[in-house]
Amino acid sequence: MSAQQQPEAGANRVAALPAGPFVPSIGPLVRDDAYASRLRTLARLDLEESRAEAVWRAAVAHRRALTCRLQRDVGLGVALLDYLTNIRRQLVEPQIIERAALEAIERRAIADPLTGLYNRRYFDSAFAQEIERGLRYGTRPSLLLLDVDRFKAINDRHGHDVGDMVLRKVSEVIRAQGRAADIACRPGGDEFAVVMPHSEGADARIVGDRIRAGVQMAFAATPFHAAGLAVTVSGGVAAAGLRTATAERVVKEADRALYDAKRAGGNRIGPCGRGGGGRRAGARLARDGSVRPEYNSFPPCA
């Protein structure tokens, strides 16, 4: 088949290569144990990082050699398997994993299995990165912490299965009402966290109250469980400072605002922390179902 012809469709067919040498490349690996971790995942090999890097680079070179000989890219998986079984035979019984399976493994490592939101591990990493980015570029990320009101009573009265259904429903509202750039997480229990890049505290508070109103409306509009549950959430917002913020400090401020909202009766969003700015506060649910801004009993963000 010539380089200009198109191959037939099929799982085992590959596109013809253009004239000239084709040298596949791989993206940069930046973790300290990146090579060892990748080989552990792809081939179930447990090697020290220095040895893993040597094996990885040799497999990439082997892929280039095979590509030049066959005039088609065999892929890294095939090249790695051939290298490990036919060239480095002391590395016996490698198990090559498909890309889809690898992506599923990576997804499970950062996702909460109940709600599909990001888990605590990803939250800690993502929020720390947003704080660092904000300090570098002068932006102000905000953090919204949410908590289901009287969730323990729901579990005690209706059981954990119903409690899980409530958490899944709340997570759906968070996805629907949040912004595209927001990072929605479930750190654990009935707690949710939304990292908001490039967001002043007052703007983040409006998003938070939109989520709060959306949860209230979702459970009021649709019968949920045989007993009918009136589920609400409370939240606290804090904004990072321009030069002195740390992830720990912002989390503490948001948690304090959440505690104040709970103590005030729940079903509300607490004020943003010390780093916030602006005078806009929350929102309320109008009779027509729309969300309208309003000032509430909390002081404005200072």
ChimeraX commands (.cxc) that place a marker at each C-alpha (Angstrom):
marker #1 position 0.00,0.00,0.00 radius 0.5
marker #1 position 1.35,3.41,-0.93 radius 0.5
marker #1 position 1.75,6.29,1.47 radius 0.5
marker #1 position -1.12,8.13,-0.24 radius 0.5
marker #1 position -3.66,5.29,0.11 radius 0.5
marker #1 position -6.00,5.12,3.05 radius 0.5
marker #1 position -6.20,1.82,4.95 radius 0.5
marker #1 position -9.45,-0.01,5.44 radius 0.5
marker #1 position -11.26,0.54,8.74 radius 0.5
marker #1 position -10.62,-2.04,11.38 radius 0.5
marker #1 position -9.18,-2.54,14.78 radius 0.5
marker #1 position -5.94,-4.01,13.48 radius 0.5
marker #1 position -5.32,-1.54,10.65 radius 0.5
marker #1 position -3.07,1.49,10.99 radius 0.5
marker #1 position -2.72,4.54,8.78 radius 0.5
marker #1 position 0.13,4.60,6.30 radius 0.5
marker #1 position 3.04,6.76,7.33 radius 0.5
marker #1 position 4.13,9.76,5.32 radius 0.5
marker #1 position 7.40,9.58,3.45 radius 0.5
marker #1 position 10.49,9.97,5.56 radius 0.5
marker #1 position 11.43,8.70,9.00 radius 0.5
marker #1 position 8.75,8.68,11.67 radius 0.5
marker #1 position 9.96,9.06,15.22 radius 0.5
marker #1 position 7.27,8.78,17.90 radius 0.5
marker #1 position 7.78,10.69,21.08 radius 0.5
marker #1 position 6.45,10.63,24.60 radius 0.5
marker #1 position 5.39,13.46,26.84 radius 0.5
marker #1 position 7.50,14.66,29.72 radius 0.5
marker #1 position 7.38,12.76,32.98 radius 0.5
marker #1 position 7.89,15.11,35.89 radius 0.5
marker #1 position 7.20,13.08,39.03 radius 0.5
marker #1 position 10.13,11.86,41.09 radius 0.5
marker #1 position 9.02,8.25,40.58 radius 0.5
marker #1 position 7.43,8.80,37.18 radius 0.5
marker #1 position 9.20,6.00,35.30 radius 0.5
marker #1 position 8.83,3.43,38.07 radius 0.5
marker #1 position 5.18,4.34,38.54 radius 0.5
marker #1 position 4.42,4.14,34.81 radius 0.5
marker #1 position 6.10,0.74,34.41 radius 0.5
marker #1 position 4.38,-0.51,37.55 radius 0.5
marker #1 position 1.04,0.45,36.07 radius 0.5
marker #1 position 1.64,-0.56,32.46 radius 0.5
marker #1 position 3.64,-3.76,32.88 radius 0.5
marker #1 position 3.27,-4.71,36.55 radius 0.5
marker #1 position 7.01,-4.35,37.04 radius 0.5
marker #1 position 8.38,-3.05,40.33 radius 0.5
marker #1 position 11.74,-1.40,39.64 radius 0.5
marker #1 position 13.81,1.30,41.25 radius 0.5
marker #1 position 13.43,4.69,39.55 radius 0.5
marker #1 position 16.90,4.72,37.98 radius 0.5
marker #1 position 16.47,1.26,36.51 radius 0.5
marker #1 position 12.91,2.00,35.47 radius 0.5
marker #1 position 14.06,5.10,33.58 radius 0.5
marker #1 position 16.70,3.06,31.73 radius 0.5
marker #1 position 14.12,0.42,30.76 radius 0.5
marker #1 position 11.61,3.06,29.68 radius 0.5
marker #1 position 14.09,4.94,27.48 radius 0.5
marker #1 position 15.31,1.67,25.96 radius 0.5
marker #1 position 11.72,0.68,25.15 radius 0.5
marker #1 position 11.13,4.06,23.49 radius 0.5
marker #1 position 14.29,3.60,21.43 radius 0.5
marker #1 position 13.13,0.09,20.52 radius 0.5
marker #1 position 9.83,1.55,19.39 radius 0.5
marker #1 position 11.69,3.94,17.09 radius 0.5
marker #1 position 13.72,1.07,15.64 radius 0.5
marker #1 position 10.63,-1.05,15.01 radius 0.5
marker #1 position 8.88,1.92,13.44 radius 0.5
marker #1 position 11.73,2.50,11.01 radius 0.5
marker #1 position 11.89,-1.17,10.04 radius 0.5
marker #1 position 8.18,-1.73,9.61 radius 0.5
marker #1 position 7.33,1.77,8.37 radius 0.5
marker #1 position 4.45,1.94,10.77 radius 0.5
marker #1 position 4.19,2.85,14.42 radius 0.5
marker #1 position 3.71,-0.30,16.48 radius 0.5
marker #1 position 2.80,1.70,19.55 radius 0.5
marker #1 position 4.53,1.91,22.88 radius 0.5
marker #1 position 2.65,-1.04,24.35 radius 0.5
marker #1 position 3.81,-3.47,21.66 radius 0.5
marker #1 position 7.35,-2.10,21.71 radius 0.5
marker #1 position 7.50,-2.36,25.50 radius 0.5
marker #1 position 6.21,-5.92,25.46 radius 0.5
marker #1 position 8.68,-6.98,22.74 radius 0.5
marker #1 position 11.56,-5.31,24.54 radius 0.5
marker #1 position 10.76,-6.90,27.88 radius 0.5
marker #1 position 10.13,-10.41,26.55 radius 0.5
marker #1 position 12.67,-10.71,23.72 radius 0.5
marker #1 position 15.52,-8.33,24.59 radius 0.5
marker #1 position 15.53,-7.92,28.36 radius 0.5
marker #1 position 14.53,-11.50,29.11 radius 0.5
marker #1 position 15.51,-11.27,32.74 radius 0.5
marker #1 position 12.36,-9.18,33.20 radius 0.5
marker #1 position 10.00,-12.12,32.92 radius 0.5
marker #1 position 6.21,-12.24,32.69 radius 0.5
marker #1 position 5.42,-8.57,32.03 radius 0.5
marker #1 position 1.73,-7.73,31.85 radius 0.5
marker #1 position 0.89,-4.98,29.41 radius 0.5
marker #1 position -2.26,-3.03,30.20 radius 0.5
marker #1 position -4.47,-1.29,27.64 radius 0.5
marker #1 position -4.79,2.49,27.53 radius 0.5
marker #1 position -8.48,2.38,28.47 radius 0.5
marker #1 position -7.70,0.25,31.51 radius 0.5
marker #1 position -4.88,2.61,32.47 radius 0.5
marker #1 position -7.19,5.61,32.19 radius 0.5
marker #1 position -9.75,3.82,34.35 radius 0.5
marker #1 position -7.09,3.12,36.98 radius 0.5
marker #1 position -5.94,6.73,36.95 radius 0.5
marker #1 position -9.53,7.93,37.23 radius 0.5
marker #1 position -10.23,5.69,40.22 radius 0.5
marker #1 position -7.11,7.05,41.92 radius 0.5
marker #1 position -8.50,10.59,41.97 radius 0.5
marker #1 position -12.28,10.10,41.97 radius 0.5
marker #1 position -14.73,9.50,44.78 radius 0.5
marker #1 position -16.46,6.20,43.92 radius 0.5
marker #1 position -19.85,7.23,45.33 radius 0.5
marker #1 position -20.37,10.62,43.68 radius 0.5
marker #1 position -17.83,10.69,40.85 radius 0.5
marker #1 position -16.41,13.97,42.14 radius 0.5
marker #1 position -12.70,14.35,42.83 radius 0.5
marker #1 position -11.52,12.80,46.10 radius 0.5
marker #1 position -9.61,14.23,49.04 radius 0.5
marker #1 position -6.22,13.38,47.55 radius 0.5
marker #1 position -6.95,15.29,44.37 radius 0.5
marker #1 position -8.49,18.19,46.29 radius 0.5
marker #1 position -5.37,18.69,48.40 radius 0.5
marker #1 position -3.16,18.68,45.32 radius 0.5
marker #1 position -5.39,20.84,43.10 radius 0.5
marker #1 position -6.05,23.48,45.73 radius 0.5
marker #1 position -2.36,23.77,46.63 radius 0.5
marker #1 position -1.57,24.25,42.93 radius 0.5
marker #1 position -4.22,26.97,42.58 radius 0.5
marker #1 position -2.82,28.79,45.62 radius 0.5
marker #1 position 0.68,28.61,44.15 radius 0.5
marker #1 position -0.58,29.81,40.76 radius 0.5
marker #1 position -2.40,32.69,42.44 radius 0.5
marker #1 position 0.71,33.81,44.29 radius 0.5
marker #1 position 2.72,33.65,41.08 radius 0.5
marker #1 position 0.32,35.50,38.80 radius 0.5
marker #1 position -1.56,37.70,41.26 radius 0.5
marker #1 position -4.90,35.92,40.98 radius 0.5
marker #1 position -7.20,35.06,43.87 radius 0.5
marker #1 position -8.66,31.56,43.95 radius 0.5
marker #1 position -11.54,30.94,46.33 radius 0.5
marker #1 position -12.71,27.89,48.20 radius 0.5
marker #1 position -16.27,26.85,48.93 radius 0.5
marker #1 position -16.87,24.21,51.61 radius 0.5
marker #1 position -20.33,22.62,51.75 radius 0.5
marker #1 position -21.93,20.35,54.30 radius 0.5
marker #1 position -25.33,18.59,54.23 radius 0.5
marker #1 position -27.51,19.90,57.05 radius 0.5
marker #1 position -28.53,17.29,59.65 radius 0.5
marker #1 position -27.05,14.49,57.57 radius 0.5
marker #1 position -26.48,12.22,60.57 radius 0.5
marker #1 position -30.21,12.36,61.33 radius 0.5
marker #1 position -30.96,11.33,57.74 radius 0.5
marker #1 position -28.64,8.34,58.05 radius 0.5
marker #1 position -29.99,7.36,61.47 radius 0.5
marker #1 position -33.64,7.60,60.43 radius 0.5
marker #1 position -33.59,6.35,56.85 radius 0.5
marker #1 position -30.41,4.30,56.61 radius 0.5
marker #1 position -27.10,4.68,54.85 radius 0.5
marker #1 position -28.50,3.70,51.46 radius 0.5
marker #1 position -30.73,6.77,51.52 radius 0.5
marker #1 position -27.83,8.83,52.81 radius 0.5
marker #1 position -25.76,7.73,49.82 radius 0.5
marker #1 position -28.61,8.70,47.49 radius 0.5
marker #1 position -28.68,12.14,49.08 radius 0.5
marker #1 position -24.95,12.60,48.58 radius 0.5
marker #1 position -25.20,11.60,44.92 radius 0.5
marker #1 position -28.07,14.02,44.36 radius 0.5
marker #1 position -26.19,16.87,46.01 radius 0.5
marker #1 position -23.14,16.15,43.87 radius 0.5
marker #1 position -25.32,16.35,40.73 radius 0.5
marker #1 position -26.49,19.81,41.76 radius 0.5
marker #1 position -22.92,20.93,42.45 radius 0.5
marker #1 position -21.93,19.86,38.94 radius 0.5
marker #1 position -24.94,21.55,37.37 radius 0.5
marker #1 position -24.67,24.85,39.25 radius 0.5
marker #1 position -20.89,25.23,39.32 radius 0.5
marker #1 position -18.80,26.93,36.67 radius 0.5
marker #1 position -16.84,25.05,34.02 radius 0.5
marker #1 position -13.51,26.01,35.61 radius 0.5
marker #1 position -14.51,24.96,39.13 radius 0.5
marker #1 position -13.07,21.80,40.67 radius 0.5
marker #1 position -15.75,19.93,42.62 radius 0.5
marker #1 position -14.55,17.45,45.23 radius 0.5
marker #1 position -15.87,15.26,48.00 radius 0.5
marker #1 position -13.17,15.16,50.69 radius 0.5
marker #1 position -15.22,12.70,52.73 radius 0.5
marker #1 position -18.47,12.06,54.58 radius 0.5
marker #1 position -21.13,14.66,53.83 radius 0.5
marker #1 position -18.54,17.34,53.09 radius 0.5
marker #1 position -17.98,18.84,49.65 radius 0.5
marker #1 position -15.36,21.31,48.44 radius 0.5
marker #1 position -15.33,23.45,45.32 radius 0.5
marker #1 position -12.06,25.06,44.25 radius 0.5
marker #1 position -12.76,28.22,42.22 radius 0.5
marker #1 position -9.80,29.53,40.21 radius 0.5
marker #1 position -9.68,33.25,39.39 radius 0.5
marker #1 position -12.65,34.04,41.61 radius 0.5
marker #1 position -13.08,36.83,44.13 radius 0.5
marker #1 position -14.69,35.82,47.41 radius 0.5
marker #1 position -17.98,37.58,46.69 radius 0.5
marker #1 position -18.33,35.92,43.29 radius 0.5
marker #1 position -17.58,32.54,44.82 radius 0.5
marker #1 position -20.21,33.20,47.46 radius 0.5
marker #1 position -22.85,33.77,44.78 radius 0.5
marker #1 position -21.91,30.48,43.16 radius 0.5
marker #1 position -22.14,28.84,46.57 radius 0.5
marker #1 position -25.59,30.22,47.23 radius 0.5
marker #1 position -26.69,29.16,43.75 radius 0.5
marker #1 position -25.67,25.62,44.69 radius 0.5
marker #1 position -27.43,25.94,48.05 radius 0.5
marker #1 position -30.65,27.11,46.40 radius 0.5
marker #1 position -30.33,24.41,43.74 radius 0.5
marker #1 position -30.11,21.67,46.37 radius 0.5
marker #1 position -33.14,23.01,48.22 radius 0.5
marker #1 position -35.13,23.22,44.99 radius 0.5
marker #1 position -34.03,19.78,43.76 radius 0.5
marker #1 position -35.28,18.01,46.86 radius 0.5
marker #1 position -38.44,20.14,47.08 radius 0.5
marker #1 position -39.43,19.74,43.43 radius 0.5
marker #1 position -38.84,15.99,43.14 radius 0.5
marker #1 position -40.16,13.50,45.72 radius 0.5
marker #1 position -37.09,11.87,47.16 radius 0.5
marker #1 position -37.54,8.64,49.07 radius 0.5
marker #1 position -40.90,7.43,50.36 radius 0.5
marker #1 position -40.78,9.68,53.40 radius 0.5
marker #1 position -39.97,12.80,51.41 radius 0.5
marker #1 position -36.77,14.51,52.49 radius 0.5
marker #1 position -36.24,18.25,52.76 radius 0.5
marker #1 position -32.49,18.32,52.28 radius 0.5
marker #1 position -30.48,21.52,52.52 radius 0.5
marker #1 position -26.80,22.39,52.62 radius 0.5
marker #1 position -24.71,25.02,54.34 radius 0.5
marker #1 position -21.45,26.44,53.12 radius 0.5
marker #1 position -18.53,28.68,53.84 radius 0.5
marker #1 position -16.43,30.69,51.40 radius 0.5
marker #1 position -12.90,32.01,51.74 radius 0.5
marker #1 position -10.69,33.76,49.21 radius 0.5
marker #1 position -6.92,33.54,49.05 radius 0.5
marker #1 position -4.89,36.66,49.66 radius 0.5
marker #1 position -2.73,38.08,46.91 radius 0.5
marker #1 position 0.64,37.43,48.57 radius 0.5
marker #1 position 0.31,35.65,51.88 radius 0.5
marker #1 position -2.26,32.91,51.37 radius 0.5
marker #1 position -1.62,29.26,52.18 radius 0.5
marker #1 position -3.98,26.40,51.41 radius 0.5
marker #1 position -4.24,25.55,55.10 radius 0.5
marker #1 position -5.21,29.10,56.04 radius 0.5
marker #1 position -7.88,29.39,53.36 radius 0.5
marker #1 position -9.35,26.02,54.34 radius 0.5
marker #1 position -9.54,27.13,57.98 radius 0.5
marker #1 position -11.28,30.38,57.03 radius 0.5
marker #1 position -13.80,28.58,54.82 radius 0.5
marker #1 position -14.40,26.02,57.57 radius 0.5
marker #1 position -14.99,28.79,60.10 radius 0.5
marker #1 position -17.50,30.43,57.74 radius 0.5
marker #1 position -19.22,27.06,57.31 radius 0.5
marker #1 position -19.43,26.65,61.09 radius 0.5
marker #1 position -20.99,30.10,61.40 radius 0.5
marker #1 position -23.58,29.21,58.75 radius 0.5
marker #1 position -24.45,26.00,60.61 radius 0.5
marker #1 position -24.71,27.83,63.92 radius 0.5
marker #1 position -27.02,30.43,62.33 radius 0.5
marker #1 position -29.53,27.72,61.42 radius 0.5
marker #1 position -28.15,26.15,58.25 radius 0.5
marker #1 position -29.33,26.41,54.65 radius 0.5
marker #1 position -27.10,29.40,53.99 radius 0.5
marker #1 position -23.61,30.34,52.82 radius 0.5
marker #1 position -21.27,31.93,55.33 radius 0.5
marker #1 position -19.24,35.05,54.50 radius 0.5
marker #1 position -15.94,34.86,52.72 radius 0.5
marker #1 position -12.81,34.96,54.85 radius 0.5
marker #1 position -10.37,37.79,55.44 radius 0.5
marker #1 position -8.98,37.67,51.93 radius 0.5
marker #1 position -12.35,38.23,50.23 radius 0.5
marker #1 position -13.60,41.46,48.71 radius 0.5
marker #1 position -16.80,43.01,47.50 radius 0.5
marker #1 position -20.24,43.61,48.97 radius 0.5
marker #1 position -22.39,41.15,47.08 radius 0.5
marker #1 position -23.64,38.41,49.32 radius 0.5
marker #1 position -25.88,35.48,48.58 radius 0.5
marker #1 position -28.94,34.64,46.57 radius 0.5
marker #1 position -32.47,33.54,47.27 radius 0.5
marker #1 position -34.86,31.21,45.52 radius 0.5
marker #1 position -37.70,33.19,43.93 radius 0.5
marker #1 position -41.23,31.85,43.48 radius 0.5
marker #1 position -40.59,31.21,39.82 radius 0.5
marker #1 position -37.59,29.02,40.68 radius 0.5
marker #1 position -34.94,31.51,39.61 radius 0.5
marker #1 position -32.01,32.46,41.80 radius 0.5
marker #1 position -31.82,36.18,42.67 radius 0.5
marker #1 position -29.02,37.99,44.54 radius 0.5
marker #1 position -29.79,39.43,47.92 radius 0.5
marker #1 position -28.05,40.60,51.09 radius 0.5
marker #1 position -28.41,38.31,54.07 radius 0.5
marker #1 position -27.69,38.58,57.76 radius 0.5
marker #1 position -23.98,37.91,57.37 radius 0.5
marker #1 position -21.61,40.88,57.22 radius 0.5
marker #1 position -20.18,41.69,53.78 radius 0.5
marker #1 position -16.77,40.39,52.80 radius 0.5
marker #1 position -14.17,42.85,54.07 radius 0.5
marker link #1:1,2 radius 0.2
marker link #1:2,3 radius 0.2
marker link #1:3,4 radius 0.2
marker link #1:4,5 radius 0.2
marker link #1:5,6 radius 0.2
marker link #1:6,7 radius 0.2
marker link #1:7,8 radius 0.2
marker link #1:8,9 radius 0.2
marker link #1:9,10 radius 0.2
marker link #1:10,11 radius 0.2
marker link #1:11,12 radius 0.2
marker link #1:12,13 radius 0.2
marker link #1:13,14 radius 0.2
marker link #1:14,15 radius 0.2
marker link #1:15,16 radius 0.2
marker link #1:16,17 radius 0.2
marker link #1:17,18 radius 0.2
marker link #1:18,19 radius 0.2
marker link #1:19,20 radius 0.2
marker link #1:20,21 radius 0.2
marker link #1:21,22 radius 0.2
marker link #1:22,23 radius 0.2
marker link #1:23,24 radius 0.2
marker link #1:24,25 radius 0.2
marker link #1:25,26 radius 0.2
marker link #1:26,27 radius 0.2
marker link #1:27,28 radius 0.2
marker link #1:28,29 radius 0.2
marker link #1:29,30 radius 0.2
marker link #1:30,31 radius 0.2
marker link #1:31,32 radius 0.2
marker link #1:32,33 radius 0.2
marker link #1:33,34 radius 0.2
marker link #1:34,35 radius 0.2
marker link #1:35,36 radius 0.2
marker link #1:36,37 radius 0.2
marker link #1:37,38 radius 0.2
marker link #1:38,39 radius 0.2
marker link #1:39,40 radius 0.2
marker link #1:40,41 radius 0.2
marker link #1:41,42 radius 0.2
marker link #1:42,43 radius 0.2
marker link #1:43,44 radius 0.2
marker link #1:44,45 radius 0.2
marker link #1:45,46 radius 0.2
marker link #1:46,47 radius 0.2
marker link #1:47,48 radius 0.2
marker link #1:48,49 radius 0.2
marker link #1:49,50 radius 0.2
marker link #1:50,51 radius 0.2
marker link #1:51,52 radius 0.2
marker link #1:52,53 radius 0.2
marker link #1:53,54 radius 0.2
marker link #1:54,55 radius 0.2
marker link #1:55,56 radius 0.2
marker link #1:56,57 radius 0.2
marker link #1:57,58 radius 0.2
marker link #1:58,59 radius 0.2
marker link #1:59,60 radius 0.2
marker link #1:60,61 radius 0.2
marker link #1:61,62 radius 0.2
marker link #1:62,63 radius 0.2
marker link #1:63,64 radius 0.2
marker link #1:64,65 radius 0.2
marker link #1:65,66 radius 0.2
marker link #1:66,67 radius 0.2
marker link #1:67,68 radius 0.2
marker link #1:68,69 radius 0.2
marker link #1:69,70 radius 0.2
marker link #1:70,71 radius 0.2
marker link #1:71,72 radius 0.2
marker link #1:72,73 radius 0.2
marker link #1:73,74 radius 0.2
marker link #1:74,75 radius 0.2
marker link #1:75,76 radius 0.2
marker link #1:76,77 radius 0.2
marker link #1:77,78 radius 0.2
marker link #1:78,79 radius 0.2
marker link #1:79,80 radius 0.2
marker link #1:80,81 radius 0.2
marker link #1:81,82 radius 0.2
marker link #1:82,83 radius 0.2
marker link #1:83,84 radius 0.2
marker link #1:84,85 radius 0.2
marker link #1:85,86 radius 0.2
marker link #1:86,87 radius 0.2
marker link #1:87,88 radius 0.2
marker link #1:88,89 radius 0.2
marker link #1:89,90 radius 0.2
marker link #1:90,91 radius 0.2
marker link #1:91,92 radius 0.2
marker link #1:92,93 radius 0.2
marker link #1:93,94 radius 0.2
marker link #1:94,95 radius 0.2
marker link #1:95,96 radius 0.2
marker link #1:96,97 radius 0.2
marker link #1:97,98 radius 0.2
marker link #1:98,99 radius 0.2
marker link #1:99,100 radius 0.2
marker link #1:100,101 radius 0.2
marker link #1:101,102 radius 0.2
marker link #1:102,103 radius 0.2
marker link #1:103,104 radius 0.2
marker link #1:104,105 radius 0.2
marker link #1:105,106 radius 0.2
marker link #1:106,107 radius 0.2
marker link #1:107,108 radius 0.2
marker link #1:108,109 radius 0.2
marker link #1:109,110 radius 0.2
marker link #1:110,111 radius 0.2
marker link #1:111,112 radius 0.2
marker link #1:112,113 radius 0.2
marker link #1:113,114 radius 0.2
marker link #1:114,115 radius 0.2
marker link #1:115,116 radius 0.2
marker link #1:116,117 radius 0.2
marker link #1:117,118 radius 0.2
marker link #1:118,119 radius 0.2
marker link #1:119,120 radius 0.2
marker link #1:120,121 radius 0.2
marker link #1:121,122 radius 0.2
marker link #1:122,123 radius 0.2
marker link #1:123,124 radius 0.2
marker link #1:124,125 radius 0.2
marker link #1:125,126 radius 0.2
marker link #1:126,127 radius 0.2
marker link #1:127,128 radius 0.2
marker link #1:128,129 radius 0.2
marker link #1:129,130 radius 0.2
marker link #1:130,131 radius 0.2
marker link #1:131,132 radius 0.2
marker link #1:132,133 radius 0.2
marker link #1:133,134 radius 0.2
marker link #1:134,135 radius 0.2
marker link #1:135,136 radius 0.2
marker link #1:136,137 radius 0.2
marker link #1:137,138 radius 0.2
marker link #1:138,139 radius 0.2
marker link #1:139,140 radius 0.2
marker link #1:140,141 radius 0.2
marker link #1:141,142 radius 0.2
marker link #1:142,143 radius 0.2
marker link #1:143,144 radius 0.2
marker link #1:144,145 radius 0.2
marker link #1:145,146 radius 0.2
marker link #1:146,147 radius 0.2
marker link #1:147,148 radius 0.2
marker link #1:148,149 radius 0.2
marker link #1:149,150 radius 0.2
marker link #1:150,151 radius 0.2
marker link #1:151,152 radius 0.2
marker link #1:152,153 radius 0.2
marker link #1:153,154 radius 0.2
marker link #1:154,155 radius 0.2
marker link #1:155,156 radius 0.2
marker link #1:156,157 radius 0.2
marker link #1:157,158 radius 0.2
marker link #1:158,159 radius 0.2
marker link #1:159,160 radius 0.2
marker link #1:160,161 radius 0.2
marker link #1:161,162 radius 0.2
marker link #1:162,163 radius 0.2
marker link #1:163,164 radius 0.2
marker link #1:164,165 radius 0.2
marker link #1:165,166 radius 0.2
marker link #1:166,167 radius 0.2
marker link #1:167,168 radius 0.2
marker link #1:168,169 radius 0.2
marker link #1:169,170 radius 0.2
marker link #1:170,171 radius 0.2
marker link #1:171,172 radius 0.2
marker link #1:172,173 radius 0.2
marker link #1:173,174 radius 0.2
marker link #1:174,175 radius 0.2
marker link #1:175,176 radius 0.2
marker link #1:176,177 radius 0.2
marker link #1:177,178 radius 0.2
marker link #1:178,179 radius 0.2
marker link #1:179,180 radius 0.2
marker link #1:180,181 radius 0.2
marker link #1:181,182 radius 0.2
marker link #1:182,183 radius 0.2
marker link #1:183,184 radius 0.2
marker link #1:184,185 radius 0.2
marker link #1:185,186 radius 0.2
marker link #1:186,187 radius 0.2
marker link #1:187,188 radius 0.2
marker link #1:188,189 radius 0.2
marker link #1:189,190 radius 0.2
marker link #1:190,191 radius 0.2
marker link #1:191,192 radius 0.2
marker link #1:192,193 radius 0.2
marker link #1:193,194 radius 0.2
marker link #1:194,195 radius 0.2
marker link #1:195,196 radius 0.2
marker link #1:196,197 radius 0.2
marker link #1:197,198 radius 0.2
marker link #1:198,199 radius 0.2
marker link #1:199,200 radius 0.2
marker link #1:200,201 radius 0.2
marker link #1:201,202 radius 0.2
marker link #1:202,203 radius 0.2
marker link #1:203,204 radius 0.2
marker link #1:204,205 radius 0.2
marker link #1:205,206 radius 0.2
marker link #1:206,207 radius 0.2
marker link #1:207,208 radius 0.2
marker link #1:208,209 radius 0.2
marker link #1:209,210 radius 0.2
marker link #1:210,211 radius 0.2
marker link #1:211,212 radius 0.2
marker link #1:212,213 radius 0.2
marker link #1:213,214 radius 0.2
marker link #1:214,215 radius 0.2
marker link #1:215,216 radius 0.2
marker link #1:216,217 radius 0.2
marker link #1:217,218 radius 0.2
marker link #1:218,219 radius 0.2
marker link #1:219,220 radius 0.2
marker link #1:220,221 radius 0.2
marker link #1:221,222 radius 0.2
marker link #1:222,223 radius 0.2
marker link #1:223,224 radius 0.2
marker link #1:224,225 radius 0.2
marker link #1:225,226 radius 0.2
marker link #1:226,227 radius 0.2
marker link #1:227,228 radius 0.2
marker link #1:228,229 radius 0.2
marker link #1:229,230 radius 0.2
marker link #1:230,231 radius 0.2
marker link #1:231,232 radius 0.2
marker link #1:232,233 radius 0.2
marker link #1:233,234 radius 0.2
marker link #1:234,235 radius 0.2
marker link #1:235,236 radius 0.2
marker link #1:236,237 radius 0.2
marker link #1:237,238 radius 0.2
marker link #1:238,239 radius 0.2
marker link #1:239,240 radius 0.2
marker link #1:240,241 radius 0.2
marker link #1:241,242 radius 0.2
marker link #1:242,243 radius 0.2
marker link #1:243,244 radius 0.2
marker link #1:244,245 radius 0.2
marker link #1:245,246 radius 0.2
marker link #1:246,247 radius 0.2
marker link #1:247,248 radius 0.2
marker link #1:248,249 radius 0.2
marker link #1:249,250 radius 0.2
marker link #1:250,251 radius 0.2
marker link #1:251,252 radius 0.2
marker link #1:252,253 radius 0.2
marker link #1:253,254 radius 0.2
marker link #1:254,255 radius 0.2
marker link #1:255,256 radius 0.2
marker link #1:256,257 radius 0.2
marker link #1:257,258 radius 0.2
marker link #1:258,259 radius 0.2
marker link #1:259,260 radius 0.2
marker link #1:260,261 radius 0.2
marker link #1:261,262 radius 0.2
marker link #1:262,263 radius 0.2
marker link #1:263,264 radius 0.2
marker link #1:264,265 radius 0.2
marker link #1:265,266 radius 0.2
marker link #1:266,267 radius 0.2
marker link #1:267,268 radius 0.2
marker link #1:268,269 radius 0.2
marker link #1:269,270 radius 0.2
marker link #1:270,271 radius 0.2
marker link #1:271,272 radius 0.2
marker link #1:272,273 radius 0.2
marker link #1:273,274 radius 0.2
marker link #1:274,275 radius 0.2
marker link #1:275,276 radius 0.2
marker link #1:276,277 radius 0.2
marker link #1:277,278 radius 0.2
marker link #1:278,279 radius 0.2
marker link #1:279,280 radius 0.2
marker link #1:280,281 radius 0.2
marker link #1:281,282 radius 0.2
marker link #1:282,283 radius 0.2
marker link #1:283,284 radius 0.2
marker link #1:284,285 radius 0.2
marker link #1:285,286 radius 0.2
marker link #1:286,287 radius 0.2
marker link #1:287,288 radius 0.2
marker link #1:288,289 radius 0.2
marker link #1:289,290 radius 0.2
marker link #1:290,291 radius 0.2
marker link #1:291,292 radius 0.2
marker link #1:292,293 radius 0.2
marker link #1:293,294 radius 0.2
marker link #1:294,295 radius 0.2
marker link #1:295,296 radius 0.2
marker link #1:296,297 radius 0.2
marker link #1:297,298 radius 0.2
marker link #1:298,299 radius 0.2
marker link #1:299,300 radius 0.2
marker link #1:300,301 radius 0.2
marker link #1:301,302 radius 0.2
view
